[in-house]
Amino acid sequence: MRLSPLLLLLLGAWTIPGGLGDRAPLTATAPELDDEEKFSAHMPAHLRCDACRVVAYQMWQHLTRAEAKLHTLDSGGRGKLSESVYTDVLDQSCSQTWQGYGVGEVDQVKRLMGPGLRKGPEPSISVIIMGAPWPTRLSKTCFHYLGEFGEDQIYEAHQQGQGALEALLCGGHRGACSEEAPVTRAEL
């Protein structure tokens, strides 16, 4: 019987010290969601900071893409959007499908995961629960910030930089990411 070089390589990895055979198996379990995380129409309080950062990131991305389109049309520097355009863009950013976001566990702490969230220490393997109700909650959170701050103030912060936009939405003494953030069941 003749063994292929690939099969020999795989068999060798199991017998060579430090090969694949010496590694502990990777296992992952889905986070256990409580009733609020499963059924509430609102973003749970312990995930509001992550949700705020996601909203700031998505608003930033949508506005930046709209400015880039304007830039290519103008052939000038960074374009400034008209009020009607940035109002529409911000509405579109809140109306998007919010796919790619879900909740997972890092060091036994539930966190939102997806584009725009800062990467910290992550396990080598994890399970993220995506889909309903997270997209609806993120959309509601986005529209909440849009109503609270208004398109003009959000666009001004965007022009100052991504950090300024996140600071406006999530910072401050009562912001979702502050130590003193209210832990009420306000509708977000």
Sequence and secondary structure as in RCSB ss.txt:
>XXXX:A:sequence
MRLSPLLLLLLGAWTIPGGLGDRAPLTATAPELDDEEKFSAHMPAHLRCDACRVVAYQMWQHLTRAEAKLHTLDS
GGRGKLSESVYTDVLDQSCSQTWQGYGVGEVDQVKRLMGPGLRKGPEPSISVIIMGAPWPTRLSKTCFHYLGEFG
EDQIYEAHQQGQGALEALLCGGHRGACSEEAPVTRAEL
>XXXX:A:secstr
    HHHHHHHHHHHSTTSGGGS           HHHHH SS  GGGHHHHHHHHHHHHHHHHHHHHHHHHHHHT
SSS    HHHHHHHHHHHHHS  TT EEEEETTEEEEESTTS   S  SS   EESTTHHHHHHHHHHHHHHHHH
HHHHHHHHHH HHHHHHHHH STTSTTSTT   S    
